[in-house]
């Protein structure tokens, strides 16, 4: 007599997003490029062409750089009002 086979359930791992929402135009078209060796991150919107560069440490992820970008944009928008 043998045992019954157990059903194997696969664990689905969630991935971090690669395209984000633009704070200027509201479209989901912001892409973040991390340059590994130089420690720079380039952020660019595909629809309104807003572009910015940041100094990013090697431990900073894409989401961290995007948050720095939105914080900088919102603080500039509040200062201009």
N, C-alpha and C positions, 0 to 999 in steps of 0.2 A: 504494500500500500504506500502510495506516495502523498506528498503534501499538495495542497492546492497552490497554484501559482499566484504570487502577489502582483497586483497591478502597480506598475511603476509610474509615478506621477512626476512629470518634468517641471522643474521650477523655472519660471520665466523671469529673466533678469531684466529690469527696466534700464533703459539707456538714457543718458543725459541728452537734452536737446542740442542741436547744432545750429539751428536758425531761430532767432529771437525776434520779439516785437520792437519796432522802432519807436522811441519816445517822441520823435518829431512828427512823423507822418502817420503813425498807427498801423502801418503794414507789418506783416511778419516777414521781414526781409533783411534782418541784420545778421551778418556773418562775422565771426571772430576768428582771426588767424593768429596763432601763436608761433613766433619764431623761436625755436629751441635754443640755438647757440647764442643769439644776441640778447635774449631776455626782453624782447619787445613784442607787443601785441597790437595788431592792426584791426580796427573795427570799422566796418563799412556797411551802409544801407544800400540795398540794390535798387530801391525805388526813388528815394530823394537824394541819394549820393552824399549823405553826410558821412564824414570820415574823421577818425581820431586815432591817435597812437598813445599807448601807455607803456610804462616800464613794468614788466611783470616778472615776478620771481619764478623760479622753476617749479615751485610747489603750487602756484596759482593755477586754477583750472579755467576753462572757458567761461563757466557760469560766474566765477569770481570777477573776471575782467569785464564781463557784461554788466554786472552790478556796479562796478566802479564807473563805467561809462554812463549808465543811467543816473547815478548819483551826481556826477559832474554836470550832466545836461540839465537836470532839474534844479540844481543850485544856481546855474547860470540863468535859467529861465526865471527863477524867483528874484534874482538880483536885478534883472532888467525890468521888472514890473514896478 
